[in-house]
Amino acid sequence: MLLILTGSLIGFWDRRDSRLKSQAQPFIAAAESYRARHGEYPDSLPIPATPEHPDGELFYQREPDGSYIIWYGATLGESTIYDSNAGHWSEGSARQTAP
């Protein structure tokens, strides 16, 4: 029974992770497009909330060096972060705060 529950939870988190990374792609493209037109990333990038998550699940943050991150909470105290400098997603501490 425990194995079934564990497998179900892992499947849920994997699907959520894939869904959020997919939903982030238009915002990554928008930030890159803005940079191509203006020479820098935007200070903010509105990412709409959904009825299920009125506070939002994805967050954009411009970093002090001019780059940006898009992040979402993975587990308590941990985030999955897209870093524009690295150009990929990674796991990290939730050092960010929601706008």
Steps between C-alpha positions, in 0.01 A plus 500: 500500500784739588670433166181583310457824694866594451479427128185710468661795675813480286285488186300802618814708566658396168185605309481828694868571432459435127182711485660799674815488288279488190289793623819701563622475138290792364629721782860402434440584132338833597798597719744410222294690242490806728879483538546479123294818456621701803848369578406382849251273671178651634482606865181302536310252291135445588427130525125455540355304788248223442172432680667201670797714611391863546844597633667338200731204469771653281698807599736727304782687671763723346835448666748774605738401216224569243415135435173342612359191659160337468421274791237292670483321831599138464476385862500679832807725500613394154437654159552402140672791330556601138813716489542713187879498541514120500210454259357202686300388804656391828397426856589753768415660829196723503695824534250689290184671613182530303433844356 
